[in-house]
Amino acid sequence: MTISFNKALGIHPQALALREKRSEMIAANLANADTPNYKARDLDFSAVFQKTMSSTMGLQQTQERHLSLSNELLGAHLKYRNPNQVSLDGNTVEEHLEQANYSQNAVQYEASLQFLSNNFAGLMTAIKGQ
């Protein structure tokens, strides 16, 4: 009997990869907080995730040569943020919001890691039989 890691791990590897990309975008925003005319960007995690889930539900890869759907989640589109307070130099980064988004994303990243860790622990228990 073979173990399907895609079924065993579920959506968590894709969610983890998207959270990583979002973290990079927020960090870039924070790094450019003082750059004139810099436009803050972000990934819309929920929209990309919902799109991916709806497009992959019920579909199966029946042959090896069929296209894999696993990388669809990382095809996220970057969006620009609309600032609450417009800056005189054209910069749209609001540091307090970026820091809050970064913290929230970090917590969600840790949750995805914990889910993956639990899934691997379950697989190890099934393999060892203990």
C-alpha positions as CSV (number, residue, x, y, z in Angstrom):
1,M,0.0,0.0,0.0
2,T,1.4,3.4,-1.0
3,I,1.1,6.6,1.0
4,S,-0.1,9.6,-1.0
5,F,1.6,12.6,0.6
6,N,-0.6,15.0,-1.3
7,K,-3.7,13.5,0.4
8,A,-2.0,13.1,3.8
9,L,-0.7,16.6,4.0
10,G,-3.7,18.3,2.4
11,I,-3.5,22.0,1.6
12,H,-0.9,22.9,4.2
13,P,2.2,22.9,2.0
14,Q,0.6,25.3,-0.5
15,A,-0.7,27.5,2.3
16,L,2.8,27.6,3.9
17,A,4.4,28.6,0.6
18,L,1.8,31.4,0.1
19,R,2.3,32.6,3.6
20,E,6.1,32.7,3.0
21,K,5.6,34.9,-0.2
22,R,3.2,37.2,1.7
23,S,5.8,37.6,4.5
24,E,8.4,38.6,1.9
25,M,6.0,41.2,0.4
26,I,5.2,42.7,3.8
27,A,8.9,42.8,4.8
28,A,9.7,44.6,1.5
29,N,7.0,47.1,2.3
30,L,8.5,47.8,5.8
31,A,12.0,48.1,4.3
32,N,10.7,50.7,1.9
33,A,8.7,52.7,4.4
34,D,10.8,55.8,3.7
35,T,11.2,55.5,0.0
36,P,9.4,58.2,-1.9
37,N,6.6,57.1,-4.3
38,Y,6.9,53.4,-3.1
39,K,3.6,51.7,-3.4
40,A,2.8,49.1,-0.7
41,R,1.9,45.6,-2.2
42,D,0.4,42.5,-0.7
43,L,-1.0,39.1,-1.7
44,D,-4.7,38.5,-1.2
45,F,-4.3,35.2,0.6
46,S,-8.0,34.4,0.9
47,A,-8.9,35.1,-2.7
48,V,-6.0,33.1,-4.1
49,F,-6.7,30.3,-1.7
50,Q,-10.4,30.2,-2.5
51,K,-9.6,30.2,-6.2
52,T,-7.2,27.3,-5.8
53,M,-9.6,25.3,-3.7
54,S,-12.5,25.7,-6.1
55,S,-10.4,24.9,-9.1
56,T,-8.8,21.8,-7.7
57,M,-11.8,20.3,-5.8
58,G,-12.9,17.1,-7.5
59,L,-10.1,17.0,-10.1
60,Q,-7.6,14.2,-10.1
61,Q,-4.4,13.6,-12.0
62,T,-5.1,10.2,-13.6
63,Q,-1.9,9.9,-15.5
64,E,1.7,11.0,-14.9
65,R,1.8,13.2,-18.0
66,H,-1.2,15.3,-16.9
67,L,-0.5,18.8,-15.7
68,S,-0.1,19.0,-11.9
69,L,-2.4,21.5,-10.1
70,S,-0.2,21.8,-7.0
71,N,1.6,25.0,-8.1
72,E,-1.6,26.9,-8.9
73,L,-1.6,28.5,-5.5
74,L,1.7,30.3,-6.0
75,G,0.3,32.1,-9.1
76,A,-1.0,34.9,-6.9
77,H,-1.4,38.4,-8.2
78,L,0.1,41.2,-6.3
79,K,-2.2,44.0,-5.3
80,Y,-1.4,47.5,-4.2
81,R,-2.7,48.8,-0.9
82,N,-4.9,51.9,-0.6
83,P,-3.5,54.0,2.3
84,N,-5.7,55.3,5.0
85,Q,-3.5,58.4,5.3
86,V,-1.9,59.7,2.1
87,S,1.8,60.6,2.4
88,L,3.1,63.8,0.9
89,D,6.0,61.9,-0.8
90,G,3.6,59.4,-2.5
91,N,4.6,56.5,-0.3
92,T,1.6,54.3,0.6
93,V,3.3,52.2,3.4
94,E,1.7,52.6,6.8
95,E,4.2,51.0,9.2
96,H,1.7,50.2,12.0
97,L,-0.6,48.3,9.6
98,E,2.3,46.5,7.9
99,Q,3.7,45.4,11.3
100,A,0.2,44.2,12.3
101,N,-0.1,42.3,9.0
102,Y,3.4,40.8,9.4
103,S,2.6,39.6,12.9
104,Q,-0.7,38.1,11.9
105,N,0.9,36.4,8.9
106,A,3.7,35.0,11.2
107,V,1.1,33.5,13.5
108,Q,-0.7,31.9,10.6
109,Y,2.6,30.6,9.2
110,E,3.3,28.9,12.5
111,A,-0.1,27.4,12.5
112,S,0.5,25.9,9.1
113,L,3.8,24.5,10.3
114,Q,2.1,23.0,13.3
115,F,-0.5,21.4,11.1
116,L,2.2,19.9,8.9
117,S,4.1,18.7,11.9
118,N,1.0,16.9,13.3
119,N,0.3,15.3,9.9
120,F,3.9,14.0,9.7
121,A,3.6,12.7,13.3
122,G,0.4,10.9,12.3
123,L,2.2,9.4,9.3
124,M,5.1,8.2,11.4
125,T,2.7,6.6,13.9
126,A,1.0,4.8,11.0
127,I,4.3,3.6,9.6
128,K,5.8,2.5,12.9
129,G,2.5,1.1,14.2
130,Q,2.9,2.5,17.7
